[in-house]
Amino acid sequence: MPKCWAFARTRFPTNEVPTDVDTESFKQTIPIQGKVQVGSEGLAPDDLLQVENRKGYLLVWGKATYLDGFDTTRFVKFCHRYPCARRTGDRASGYSIGTEHARYHRHGNDQD
């Protein structure tokens, strides 16, 4: 059965490696080149303060497991790094960091 690890968001010093997050099983058929949007809980107050102060990075990581066309289980792990210095918005309307600023983090990206 396909699984997707819940996405986790946090800030890290650049020498830390993202760890696994809880798995959340669900069945879904995704066509080739398809996309699935998955969310997570909000940031902890200390992490939100880092975003507000434009300090550090916001890491978004996860893992998707799936069955390929030959019934073999495969996985993709990813970790994207967003610089908090590039955030826009305010507390009332919400913050965002554009995907054009995202980079693959040096840890946490893998596939089989």
C-alpha positions in Angstrom: 0.0 0.0 0.0 1.4 3.5 -0.9 2.5 5.6 2.1 3.5 9.1 2.5 5.4 10.4 5.5 3.8 13.4 7.0 5.7 16.5 6.1 7.6 18.1 8.8 8.8 21.7 8.9 11.4 23.2 11.2 14.6 25.1 11.2 18.0 23.6 11.7 21.6 24.7 11.8 23.0 23.6 8.5 25.0 20.8 10.0 22.0 18.8 11.2 20.3 16.0 9.2 16.4 15.7 9.0 15.1 12.6 10.8 12.2 10.4 9.8 8.7 11.5 10.6 5.6 9.5 11.4 4.1 7.5 8.5 0.5 8.2 7.5 -0.9 5.5 5.2 -3.4 6.3 2.5 -4.3 4.9 -0.9 -4.3 7.1 -3.9 -3.7 6.7 -7.6 -1.5 9.4 -9.0 -1.0 9.6 -12.8 2.4 10.1 -14.3 3.7 13.6 -13.7 0.8 14.1 -11.2 1.1 16.1 -8.0 -0.5 15.6 -4.6 -0.7 18.3 -2.0 -0.1 17.2 1.6 -0.1 19.5 4.6 1.1 19.3 8.2 0.6 21.0 11.5 1.7 24.6 11.9 5.1 25.8 13.2 6.0 25.8 16.9 6.0 29.3 18.4 9.9 29.4 18.6 10.1 28.3 14.9 7.5 30.9 13.9 9.6 33.6 15.7 12.6 32.6 13.6 10.6 33.0 10.4 9.2 36.4 11.6 12.8 37.5 12.4 14.0 36.2 9.0 16.7 34.0 10.7 17.8 30.5 9.7 16.1 28.2 7.3 12.8 26.4 7.1 13.2 22.7 6.1 10.4 20.7 4.4 11.1 17.0 4.2 9.2 13.8 3.7 9.1 10.4 2.1 6.7 8.8 -0.4 6.6 5.1 -1.0 4.8 3.6 -4.0 4.3 0.6 -6.1 5.9 0.9 -9.6 4.5 -0.7 -12.7 6.1 -4.1 -11.8 4.6 -4.2 -8.3 7.9 -3.3 -6.7 7.8 -1.0 -3.7 9.9 2.2 -4.3 10.5 5.3 -2.3 11.5 9.0 -2.8 12.9 11.0 0.2 13.2 14.8 -0.1 14.4 17.7 1.9 14.0 21.3 0.7 15.5 24.3 2.4 13.9 27.7 2.4 15.8 30.8 3.6 13.7 32.7 6.2 15.4 35.9 5.1 13.3 35.6 1.9 10.0 35.5 3.6 7.2 37.9 2.6 3.9 38.8 4.3 3.0 39.6 7.9 1.4 38.0 10.9 -2.1 39.1 10.0 -2.1 37.9 6.3 0.4 35.0 6.7 4.0 34.4 5.7 5.3 32.7 2.6 8.7 31.9 1.1 8.5 31.6 -2.7 9.5 28.2 -4.3 12.0 30.1 -6.4 14.1 30.4 -3.2 13.9 26.7 -2.3 17.0 24.6 -2.6 17.7 20.9 -2.1 19.3 20.5 1.3 22.6 18.6 1.3 21.0 15.8 3.5 17.8 13.9 3.3 17.3 13.4 -0.5 17.3 9.9 -1.8 15.4 7.4 -3.9 15.7 3.7 -4.8 
